Amino acid sequence: MPVQPNPIVVRFRAGAGSMPKHARLRQAIVDAVESGELPVGTKLAGERELSEALGLSLGTTQKALGRLMDEGFLERRQGHGTFIGSSRQPIAGSWHFRFFPPDGGRELPVFTTVLERRLETGDGPWQAVLGPDRKGYVMLRRSLDIGGKFICTSQIYLPASRFARLLRMATKRVTDTNLKSVLATEFAAPTLQSDGLARMAPLDAADAQLMGVPPGTIGLQVAITGRSFGRQPISFQHMCIPPTPYALKFDFNPPGPDNATL
């Protein structure tokens, strides 16, 4: 049987030559994973072998692989090599989905799944908060598994003129990821503070179905504005929480003793 070409090499060579080589390699691996060409658990070639096949320096290859390990795409097993990652990790540093058991105890882990990403060109409350944007707004709809106990939902809107690249990012890049960290590192737009309004209202049918409760169930709904430098609004989030005995920490500040970092 003929030897199948390495999908990483094929995708790297077909990638955009204008991209930095480490970014091009990272994207080649991400695309190969998402297309199913590199299933979960696949062992990658060694760094030196991959560098030689791609014509890259070892440092360039290590930079791309290191970032993918940080993002959870890859995992390194001591003495065995580097593999396509399989385990989900809870998001770090959540501001708004911080729940605690009713009798006390540790904060529940939060796992996020992106359900939909699209360009929103219609009007809505996000426009009043973020201001007009002739390119529209990036919308991310997510479900949030709160420690396996219950499901919340979230719709986040951001100005497309600044954040349109979120629509093109790999799904895994925005899954089980603190979106505030992505905005800070990828767009130089840290969320420095936020504020919002909460009310009790019936959950719509789509949210209720995701949460496993009857349509029309009364839930907590929160409209949150995320602000960056100079209190500039950069995000509008509609957050829905089903009836639950778990307590929500409602300070809207970054976790940590000094509330100063993401």
Secondary structure, 3 states (H helix, E strand, C coil): CCCCCCHHHHHHHHCCCCCCHHHHHHHHHHHHHHCCCCCCCCECCCHHHHHHHHCCCHHHHHHHHHHHHHHCCEEEECCCEEEECCCCCCCCCCCCCCEECCCCCCCCCEEEEEEEEEEECCCCHHHHHHCCCCCCEEEEEEEEEECCCEEEEEEEEEEHHHHHHHHCCCHHHHCCCCHHHHHHHHHCCCCCEEEEEEEEEECCHHHHHHHCCCCCCEEEEEEEEEECHHHCEEEEEEEEECCCCCEECCCCCCCCCCCCCC
